[in-house]
């Protein structure tokens, strides 16, 4: 019987803390493709009935391509870190928003069942002061600048906002819910406090 998984183990090691599983986005398409996001994460697009064995073989065949493009992204990231951060242009903000619309809803779908909540509309904006928010109706709003943060920080922000579906405050009960799903949230929050200001400044130009 064919296995049709939503995620597959990467059939080779990229070392360290690199991504080890590959999400599979199935649709009515006829071909398989491996897509690499700007943040260095990647996923497969595949036909609905394409089995795991074929996809694993396809992933193995794309090992060289993936390593090459990940290295280019890392080289670019290091080059950018060595340069003063400049204000983002309209095209850059638009690209970040497009990536966020692919990335953040996927994280919401992943973590909402773990938090134990439902949610409403998901919106991505280019904000100057907030990373995210949750309305009393369960609508979620996220800052496109989150795409300039590490994946684990984006996970934290998503979990944080989903936990507001249980507690619309920052009480001890709220933080207990965050810790239940994300035990090391303090490390991720610390990263955001240490680096978030510089990222936000790229939107404000200050």
Secondary structure, DSSP 8 states (H G I E B T S, - for coil): -----SEEE-SS---TT---EEEEEEES-SS-EEEE-TTS-EEEEEETT--HHHHHHHHHHTHHHHHHHHHHHHHHHHHHHTS------HHHHHHHHHHHHHHHHHHHHHHHHHHT-----EEEE--SS-SEEE-TT--EEEEGGGGGS-HHHHHHHHHHHHHTTT-SS-SHHHHHHHHHH-TTHHHHHHHHHHHHHHHHHHHH--
